[in-house]
């Protein structure tokens, strides 16, 4: 588990109690990747990065939210025609089709566009200076380990929360609109000194803390200590410390809301039926009067 805020300390082998409040309902074991997590870059991609003589910006907005064909084409035109940066842009298959790119990876002098790009390994390269990200949990984990400042464009779920954390800790800036016109001045601001070096320093501090927690090895130790009774799990959390509702309460409240909506709909239908019946009755009465 990666935590860019405060995290509870864990000392393997010592009998201790955790999960004792809503603030510590999860035990952080940090993040310590290996060669399987971040495999070496392919030669073509590595050579391209080595030749870059300007800042390289990596863009990846995940696989769920996609740009329209027009938005994709407009962004592609700007990225390939500008001369201030190099860009690597990870896209989805529909976006690749919209750009009429038939190969899996498109490579030009200053732009790479492709699917299934090795994000973690790319971010590790020293010539990558910034990461434009949707703030998915894995992406934040990758960028913290690589110590790369971010330009955030969050989508849904936990992404806005993670974006807020990054921006509030001065590890990056929020991109309000995903267009090149909006992106360029913010990239300039992030890369300006001493701002850039200060952001990198703050991220490196967080990364060192994550590494010190031990990663997967500590995770295994936590599990073993729970099983063997050295780490006591206290499940009695004060309800006042819990944000949200327990499942039982949530189901009960949802049922009440559903019933209220059903009654409202039935009431509206009853009123409509009454109005229509009155209109029909009035017309029939008028017709009978004319007949008489």
Buried (B, 14 or more C-beta within 10 A) or exposed (E): BBBBEEBBEBEBEEEBEBBBEBEBBEBBBBBBBEEEBBEEBEEEBBEBBEEBEEBBBBBBBBBEBBBEBEBBBBBBEBBBEBEEBBBBBBBBEEBBEBBEBEEEBBBEEBBBBBBEBBBBBBBBBEBBBBBBBBBBEEBBBBBBBBBBBBBBBBBEEEBBEBBBBBBEBEBBBBBEEBEBEEBBEBBEEBBEEEBBEEBBEBBEEBBEBBBEBBBBEBBEBBEEBBEEEBBEEEEEBEEEEEEEEEEEEEEEEEEEEEEEEEEEEEEEEEEEEEEEEEEEEEEEEEEEEEEE
